[in-house]
Amino acid sequence: MTSRKNGGDSASLLHTRLEEEPDILLECDVSALEPLQKHLKVYKIRKKVTIAPCLHLSLWAVLPLEQPEDAACSFTSCPDGALILTPDPRAVVMGWRMVTDKNKNPLEVVEYSQLGYDKDYHRHRYHQGIPEGVKDLPPGIALPLESNLAYMNGICFSKGCYLGQELTARTHHTGVIRKRLVPVRFSSVVPISEGAEVLTQAGKSAGRYRAGQEDIGLALLRLVYVKEELHLKIAGNAQINLSASIPEWWPKASNN
């Protein structure tokens, strides 16, 4: 089991205190922290709600080293030293999310663990096809269903309202989603521009590269081309091959 602190482009916490409700913790991309605070305060109206970053807390990802399908049931209780330890709500393969005091060593909290790095965490989630943060889910561009948020407990179809709800609900109930965010792997490690067009061998547009690191990342692809040989253009009019895959954790009954 590996324990890793989220940093870089992931994970800041907001602390929202309600007068007659328990505290609520929100995790967000650190680059979106200020805009999120402003957005929440717009809807505060006259309620006595305090919205502020929890700078005294640290957020950690606890990833299973083996048998990720059993990740959600490996802890029977929250260990001493952790304020919160809960299964990652997005997918079992993502292990757990843990919140501790900032000065707490996570290796003292999670037994038989080792400390990883940000790149280990991001490589794991890219391999599993899990988007996170504004690079993977650019505001105003990424659509919830194409980003697989319905697979990751990110959409509720029984309540609302939210911006884009009608389009999202209508698309969901038609059952036709032609493009999805999927994991991709490149044949070599070269700089690749975010948003680069992904092409089939026949030169047809298959989608666009979204984000990643080294030889692995995410691309928004038309599902009919996922199993084909794909490539994209790089500097010097050269091209690099890539292969796409459907994550194992996706619902088996889904046709999309």
GIKA-V564351 format. One record per residue. N is the residue number from 1. OMEGA is omega in whole degrees, 0 to 359 (NA if undefined). Layout:
<<N | OMEGA> <N | OMEGA>>
//
This chain:
<<1 | 180> <2 | 179> <3 | 186> <4 | 179> <5 | 175> <6 | 178> <7 | 178> <8 | 185> <9 | 182> <10 | 161> <11 | 158> <12 | 182> <13 | 172> <14 | 182> <15 | 181> <16 | 182> <17 | 178> <18 | 187> <19 | 183> <20 | 181> <21 | 176> <22 | 178> <23 | 179> <24 | 177> <25 | 176> <26 | 177> <27 | 179> <28 | 173> <29 | 184> <30 | 179> <31 | 179> <32 | 185> <33 | 182> <34 | 177> <35 | 180> <36 | 178> <37 | 179> <38 | 181> <39 | 181> <40 | 181> <41 | 176> <42 | 183> <43 | 179> <44 | 181> <45 | 183> <46 | 181> <47 | 178> <48 | 182> <49 | 177> <50 | 181> <51 | 183> <52 | 177> <53 | 176> <54 | 185> <55 | 180> <56 | 182> <57 | 173> <58 | 178> <59 | 182> <60 | 169> <61 | 179> <62 | 186> <63 | 176> <64 | 177> <65 | 182> <66 | 176> <67 | 182> <68 | 180> <69 | 178> <70 | 188> <71 | 188> <72 | 185> <73 | 184> <74 | 178> <75 | 178> <76 | 178> <77 | 179> <78 | 183> <79 | 176> <80 | 180> <81 | 177> <82 | 176> <83 | 178> <84 | 170> <85 | 185> <86 | 176> <87 | 176> <88 | 186> <89 | 185> <90 | 182> <91 | 181> <92 | 183> <93 | 180> <94 | 174> <95 | 187> <96 | 170> <97 | 182> <98 | 177> <99 | 178> <100 | 168> <101 | 187> <102 | 183> <103 | 183> <104 | 176> <105 | 184> <106 | 179> <107 | 175> <108 | 183> <109 | 183> <110 | 182> <111 | 176> <112 | 181> <113 | 175> <114 | 185> <115 | 178> <116 | 181> <117 | 178> <118 | 184> <119 | 177> <120 | 181> <121 | 183> <122 | 177> <123 | 179> <124 | 183> <125 | 175> <126 | 178> <127 | 180> <128 | 180> <129 | 182> <130 | 177> <131 | 180> <132 | 175> <133 | 188> <134 | 177> <135 | 180> <136 | 183> <137 | 184> <138 | 180> <139 | 179> <140 | 181> <141 | 183> <142 | 176> <143 | 186> <144 | 184> <145 | 177> <146 | 179> <147 | 176> <148 | 181> <149 | 176> <150 | 177> <151 | 188> <152 | 180> <153 | 183> <154 | 181> <155 | 173> <156 | 182> <157 | 181> <158 | 179> <159 | 182> <160 | 4> <161 | 174> <162 | 181> <163 | 179> <164 | 184> <165 | 184> <166 | 179> <167 | 181> <168 | 181> <169 | 181> <170 | 179> <171 | 180> <172 | 185> <173 | 173> <174 | 178> <175 | 182> <176 | 177> <177 | 189> <178 | 181> <179 | 176> <180 | 175> <181 | 183> <182 | 177> <183 | 177> <184 | 177> <185 | 183> <186 | 182> <187 | 177> <188 | 182> <189 | 178> <190 | 177> <191 | 180> <192 | 181> <193 | 176> <194 | 183> <195 | 179> <196 | 183> <197 | 177> <198 | 186> <199 | 171> <200 | 178> <201 | 178> <202 | 178> <203 | 178> <204 | 178> <205 | 180> <206 | 182> <207 | 181> <208 | 174> <209 | 183> <210 | 183> <211 | 178> <212 | 176> <213 | 179> <214 | 186> <215 | 184> <216 | 180> <217 | 181> <218 | 176> <219 | 175> <220 | 187> <221 | 169> <222 | 187> <223 | 181> <224 | 182> <225 | 187> <226 | 184> <227 | 180> <228 | 174> <229 | 186> <230 | 176> <231 | 171> <232 | 182> <233 | 176> <234 | 184> <235 | 178> <236 | 180> <237 | 176> <238 | 177> <239 | 179> <240 | 180> <241 | 175> <242 | 177> <243 | 179> <244 | 180> <245 | 176> <246 | 182> <247 | 180> <248 | 185> <249 | 176> <250 | 178> <251 | 183> <252 | 183> <253 | 183> <254 | 176> <255 | 181> <256 | NA>>
//
